Amino acid sequence: MPHELIAILMFSSMLLMLFTGQRMFAAIGAVAALAAITLWGVGGSDIPFSSAIKLMKWYPLLTLPMFIFMGYILSESKIADDLYQMFHVWMGPINGGLAIGTIGLMVLVSAMNGLSVAGMAIGATIALPELLRRGYDKQMVTGVIQAGSSLGILVPPSVVLVLYAMIARQPVGQLWLAGVVPGLMMAAMFIIYIAIRCKLNPSLGPALPLAERTVPLPEKLRLLRAGLLPVGIFAAMMVPFVNGWTSLVESSAIGAMTALLAAILKGRMSRLVLEVTVRKTLAISCMFMWIILAALAFGAVFDGLGAVKAIDQLFTEQLGLTPWVVLVLMQLSFLIMGTFLDDTAMLVIVAPLFVPLVAALGFDLIWYGVLYTITTQIAYMTPPFGYNLFLMRAMAPPEITMMDIYRSILPFVVIMLLALAVIMKFPQIALWLPDYVYHK
């Protein structure tokens, strides 16, 4: 049987199992193991086994539970709530100020957790009710929360980029640093859009009444100190790493311990908070480890078939497509898949094909990791079936309809597409910081 046909059968079998409701790691790993044994006999079982050993030896994987623990500590101990209170007081006097503050909140939550779901949950439970109560336009604030929460998979410590690093065999630290400037650039673009719209139409984001924004300076400074605590934790973790004083794993341990110490000193650490944090950390970490293991096994079988080389020849030699056209088609396929799959599913399904193909076409895999992540963010919010759209509907109050959610996100999707085009045109936006830090 031709290798191309075997590859098609592997992908179709995996998708069929996913559509039946099987767990992602089970569907991918089962197809990989069955294909290995069918193609190479009993000895084929060494492929998934060697993938498991490779995973256990991957030292940077220790960062995964550390950062997840840090995020849940800050979330469960309500330290993240102080952030919004700070933005509420300091940004409330200007039109759209609370919406701008919400974007700032999302950036800092992303730096605490690395998961977009965490940002969505905090935004929907803390910011959304307050924004609606203050008379903000419901479509505006719904879009703000969805767009801001999407930054969680780009701003370090992004858990998705850890997964990409393992599958693409690229340094996690370089990928995280590559996501910093694009993430902050997109946050700035969101803020500029909100400021302009609310300046032209103040009814979309009215300023706080004078009585509410008249807060004594000592109280404003107290809230500033409380709200900037997560920033201090992030700095304590990242500054030693960026300066080369600690390794990535050591920095993740510093972040986890600093967050735990902050919760204890503020009197917000209880047995319940610790128990919930540990349980959630264990659940998320194990889920990602199983997914990485399955993806590595699938990728090893796929590499053994030589399917990547065959597809490269199909695109570049037989169809005569240029590398940039192939890259754009790959990004479009991510947008389509994102309407019914989450970021992890997309990565583990197509990584065995796309990552080696990107390398074969001569593109930088660090840069491509940022492109993949941004495209995933866009796919999350693209109607009609974007993952974040339905998550937002589940968390939003009844007066926000599905049509409101669809309309709210369109301007932000356009902004993100613009950001994606800019980073594709100017790769150094993503590559400058990791090049500076690692070649310093």
C-alpha positions in Angstrom: 0.0 0.0 0.0 1.4 3.5 -0.9 2.6 5.5 2.0 0.4 8.4 1.1 -2.7 6.2 1.3 -1.5 4.9 4.7 -1.2 8.5 6.0 -4.7 9.3 4.8 -6.1 6.3 6.5 -4.3 7.2 9.7 -5.7 10.8 9.7 -9.2 9.6 8.7 -9.3 6.9 11.4 -8.1 9.4 14.1 -10.8 12.0 13.1 -13.5 9.3 13.1 -12.6 8.2 16.6 -12.6 11.9 17.7 -16.1 12.4 16.3 -17.3 9.3 18.3 -16.5 11.2 21.5 -13.3 9.3 22.4 -10.8 11.2 24.6 -8.3 13.0 22.4 -5.2 11.2 23.7 -6.9 7.8 23.4 -7.9 8.4 19.8 -4.6 9.6 18.7 -2.5 7.1 20.6 -4.6 4.1 19.6 -4.3 5.0 15.9 -0.5 5.5 16.3 0.0 2.2 18.1 -2.2 0.2 15.8 -0.5 1.6 12.7 2.9 0.9 14.1 2.1 -2.7 14.9 0.4 -3.2 11.5 3.3 -1.7 9.5 6.3 -3.1 11.4 4.9 -6.0 13.4 5.4 -6.6 17.1 8.6 -4.5 17.0 6.5 -1.5 16.1 5.4 -1.2 19.7 8.8 0.3 20.4 7.7 3.5 18.7 5.1 4.6 21.3 7.3 3.2 24.1 10.3 5.3 22.9 8.0 8.3 22.7 7.0 7.8 26.4 10.7 7.6 27.4 11.5 10.7 25.4 8.7 12.6 27.2 9.9 11.5 30.6 13.4 12.7 29.8 12.2 16.1 28.6 13.4 18.3 31.5 11.5 21.5 30.5 8.2 19.6 30.9 8.6 20.3 34.7 7.6 23.9 33.9 4.1 22.8 33.0 2.7 21.8 36.5 4.7 24.7 38.0 3.0 27.4 35.9 -0.4 25.8 36.2 0.0 25.7 40.0 1.0 29.3 40.0 -2.1 30.4 38.0 -4.5 28.4 40.1 -3.0 29.8 43.4 -3.5 33.3 42.2 -7.0 32.6 40.9 -8.4 30.5 43.8 -6.9 32.9 46.4 -8.8 35.8 44.7 -5.5 37.7 44.2 -6.6 38.2 40.6 -9.7 40.0 41.8 -7.5 42.8 43.1 -6.3 43.4 39.6 -9.8 44.4 38.4 -10.4 46.6 41.4 -7.2 48.5 40.6 -8.1 49.0 37.0 -11.7 50.0 38.1 -10.4 52.9 40.2 -7.5 54.0 38.0 -9.1 53.7 34.5 -12.8 54.4 35.4 -12.6 58.2 34.8 -12.1 57.9 31.0 -14.5 56.8 28.3 -14.0 53.0 27.8 -11.6 53.0 30.7 -13.1 49.9 32.3 -12.9 48.0 29.0 -9.3 49.1 28.5 -8.6 48.0 32.1 -10.2 44.6 31.3 -7.7 44.1 28.5 -4.9 44.9 31.0 -6.5 42.4 33.4 -6.5 39.7 30.7 -2.8 40.3 29.9 -1.9 39.9 33.5 -4.1 36.9 34.0 -2.4 35.4 30.9 1.0 36.0 32.6 -0.3 34.2 35.7 -1.9 31.1 34.1 -1.1 30.6 30.4 -4.6 29.2 29.6 -7.3 31.2 27.7 -10.0 29.4 29.6 -8.7 31.0 32.9 -8.9 34.5 31.4 -12.4 33.9 30.0 -13.6 32.6 33.4 -12.2 35.6 35.3 -13.4 38.1 32.8 -16.9 36.7 32.6 -17.3 36.4 36.4 -15.5 39.6 37.5 -15.5 42.1 34.7 -18.6 41.3 32.7 -21.3 42.0 35.4 -19.5 45.2 36.4 -19.2 46.5 32.9 -22.9 45.8 32.2 -23.9 47.4 35.4 -22.0 50.5 34.5 -23.9 50.9 31.2 -21.3 49.6 28.8 -22.6 48.3 25.5 -23.1 44.5 25.8 -21.6 43.8 22.4 -18.6 45.8 23.1 -17.8 44.2 26.5 -18.5 40.7 25.2 -16.0 41.1 22.4 -13.5 42.7 24.8 -13.6 39.7 27.2 -13.3 37.1 24.4 -10.5 38.9 22.6 -8.6 39.6 25.9 -8.9 36.0 27.1 -7.4 34.7 23.8 -4.1 36.3 24.8 -3.6 33.5 27.4 -2.2 31.1 24.8 0.3 33.6 23.5 1.6 35.6 26.4 4.1 33.6 28.5 3.9 31.3 30.3 1.7 29.8 27.6 0.8 26.2 28.1 0.0 25.8 24.4 3.5 26.9 23.5 4.9 24.3 25.9 2.9 21.6 24.0 4.1 23.0 20.6 7.7 23.1 21.9 7.6 19.4 22.7 6.1 18.4 19.4 8.2 20.7 17.3 11.3 20.0 19.4 12.0 23.7 20.0 13.2 25.5 23.1 10.3 26.5 25.3 12.1 29.6 26.5 12.6 30.9 23.0 9.0 30.3 22.1 7.7 32.1 25.2 10.0 35.1 24.5 8.8 35.1 20.9 5.2 35.4 22.1 5.9 38.5 24.3 6.1 41.3 21.7 3.2 39.9 19.4 1.0 39.4 22.5 1.6 43.0 23.8 1.2 44.3 20.2 -2.2 42.7 19.9 -3.2 44.0 23.4 -2.2 47.5 22.3 -4.2 47.2 19.1 -7.3 46.1 21.1 -6.8 49.1 23.5 -6.4 51.6 20.6 -9.6 50.2 19.0 -11.6 50.5 22.2 -10.3 54.0 22.9 -11.2 55.3 19.4 -14.7 53.7 19.4 -15.5 55.0 22.8 -14.2 58.5 21.9 -16.4 58.6 18.8 -19.4 57.1 20.7 -19.1 57.6 24.5 -22.4 55.7 25.1 -20.5 52.5 24.3 -18.2 52.9 27.3 -19.3 55.7 29.7 -16.9 57.1 32.3 -17.6 56.5 35.9 -19.8 59.1 37.7 -17.8 61.8 39.6 -18.9 60.5 42.9 -17.6 57.0 42.2 -14.3 58.0 40.9 -13.5 60.3 43.7 -11.3 58.0 45.7 -8.8 59.2 48.2 -5.2 59.0 47.0 -4.1 56.6 49.9 -6.8 54.2 48.9 -5.8 54.4 45.2 -2.2 53.7 46.1 -3.3 50.8 48.3 -5.2 49.3 45.4 -2.3 49.9 43.1 0.0 47.9 45.3 -2.5 45.1 45.7 -3.2 45.0 42.0 0.4 45.0 40.9 1.3 42.1 43.1 0.8 39.6 40.2 3.1 41.8 38.2 5.8 41.5 40.9 5.4 37.7 40.9 5.8 37.6 37.1 8.9 39.8 37.3 10.4 37.7 40.1 10.0 34.7 37.8 11.0 36.1 34.5 13.8 38.6 35.3 16.3 36.0 36.5 15.5 33.8 33.5 15.9 36.6 30.9 19.2 37.6 32.5 20.5 34.1 32.5 20.6 33.7 36.2 18.2 30.8 36.3 17.1 28.1 34.0 13.5 27.9 32.7 12.5 25.2 35.2 14.1 27.1 38.1 12.2 30.2 37.1 8.9 28.3 37.0 9.6 27.0 40.5 10.3 30.6 41.7 7.0 31.7 40.2 5.1 28.9 41.9 6.7 29.5 45.3 6.3 33.2 45.1 2.6 32.9 44.3 2.1 30.5 47.2 4.0 32.9 49.6 2.0 35.9 48.4 -1.3 34.0 49.1 -0.1 33.0 52.6 1.1 36.5 53.5 -2.2 38.1 52.3 -4.1 35.6 54.5 -5.9 34.0 51.6 -4.4 30.5 51.8 -6.7 27.9 53.3 -6.8 24.2 53.2 -9.7 24.3 50.7 -7.8 26.7 48.3 -4.7 24.5 48.5 -6.7 21.3 47.9 -8.6 22.8 44.9 -5.4 24.2 43.4 -3.5 20.9 43.7 -6.4 18.9 42.3 -6.8 21.2 39.3 -3.0 21.3 38.7 -2.8 17.5 38.7 -5.8 17.1 36.4 -4.6 19.6 33.8 -0.9 18.5 33.9 -1.9 14.8 33.4 -4.2 15.7 30.6 -1.4 17.6 28.7 1.1 14.8 29.4 -1.1 12.2 27.9 -1.8 14.4 24.9 1.9 15.1 24.3 2.6 11.4 24.6 0.0 10.5 22.0 1.1 13.2 19.6 4.7 12.1 19.8 3.8 8.5 19.0 1.6 9.6 16.1 4.3 11.9 14.8 7.0 9.1 15.0 4.9 6.7 12.9 4.1 9.5 10.4 7.8 10.3 10.1 8.6 6.6 9.6 6.3 6.5 6.6 8.1 9.4 4.9 4.7 11.1 4.3 6.1 14.6 5.0 8.6 14.3 2.2 5.9 13.1 -0.2 3.5 15.9 0.7 6.3 18.5 0.3 7.0 17.1 -3.2 3.3 17.2 -4.0 3.0 20.9 -3.1 6.3 22.3 -4.3 7.2 20.1 -7.3 4.0 18.6 -8.7 1.6 21.5 -8.0 4.3 24.2 -8.3 3.3 26.2 -5.2 5.7 28.6 -3.6 6.6 28.1 0.1 4.6 31.2 1.1 1.5 30.0 -0.7 1.8 26.6 1.1 2.2 28.5 4.4 -0.9 30.6 3.9 -2.9 27.5 3.0 -1.8 25.9 6.2 -3.0 28.9 8.2 -6.3 28.8 6.4 -6.7 25.2 7.3 -6.1 26.1 11.0 -8.9 28.7 10.8 -11.3 26.1 9.4 -10.4 23.5 11.9 -10.7 26.0 14.7 -14.4 26.3 14.1 -14.9 22.8 15.7 -11.7 21.9 17.5 -9.7 23.5 20.3 -6.1 24.5 20.1 -4.7 21.4 21.6 -6.7 19.1 19.3 -5.6 21.1 16.2 -1.9 21.0 17.2 -1.7 17.2 17.9 -3.7 16.4 14.8 -1.8 18.4 12.2 1.6 18.8 13.9 3.1 15.6 12.6 2.4 16.9 9.1 2.7 20.7 9.4 5.8 21.2 11.6 8.2 19.0 9.5 6.7 20.6 6.3 7.4 24.1 7.7 11.0 23.1 8.4 11.3 21.6 4.9 10.0 24.8 3.3 12.8 26.7 5.0 10.7 28.7 7.6 11.8 29.3 11.2 9.9 27.0 13.6 10.0 29.5 16.5 8.3 32.1 14.3 5.8 29.5 13.0 4.9 28.7 16.6 3.8 32.3 17.1 1.9 32.2 13.8 0.2 29.0 14.8 -0.8 30.4 18.1 -2.3 33.6 16.7 -4.2 31.7 14.1 -5.6 29.5 16.8 -6.7 32.5 18.7 -8.5 33.8 15.6 -10.1 30.4 15.0 -11.3 30.3 18.6 -13.5 33.3 17.9 -14.5 32.9 14.3 -18.3 32.4 13.8 -20.3 30.3 13.6 -18.6 27.5 15.6 -15.6 29.2 17.3 -14.8 27.5 20.6 -14.7 30.7 22.6 -18.1 31.8 21.3 -19.9 29.0 23.0 -17.8 29.2 26.1 -18.8 32.9 26.3 -22.4 32.1 25.9 -22.3 29.5 28.7 -20.9 32.2 31.1 -22.8 35.3 29.9 -26.1 36.4 31.4 -29.4 35.6 29.6 -29.7 39.1 28.0 -26.6 38.5 25.9 -27.7 36.4 22.9 -25.7 34.3 20.6 -26.1 36.9 17.8 -24.7 39.5 20.2 -21.7 37.4 20.7 -21.2 36.8 17.0 -21.4 40.6 16.3 -19.2 41.5 19.2 -16.2 39.5 18.0 -16.0 40.5 14.4 -14.0 43.8 14.9 -11.5 41.9 17.1 -11.1 39.1 14.5 -10.2 41.8 11.9 -7.6 43.3 14.3 -6.1 39.9 14.9 -5.9 39.1 11.2 -4.1 42.4 10.7 -1.7 41.5 13.5 -1.1 38.1 11.9 -0.3 39.6 8.5 2.1 42.1 10.1 4.0 39.3 11.9 4.1 37.2 8.8 5.5 40.2 6.8 8.0 41.2 9.6 9.1 38.0 11.4 11.5 39.9 13.6 8.6 41.2 15.6 8.5 37.7 17.1 12.2 36.7 16.7 13.9 39.9 18.0 13.4 39.2 21.8 14.5 35.5 21.8 17.5 36.4 19.5 18.5 39.2 21.9 18.2 37.2 25.1 19.8 34.0 23.8 22.6 35.6 21.9 23.4 38.3 24.5 
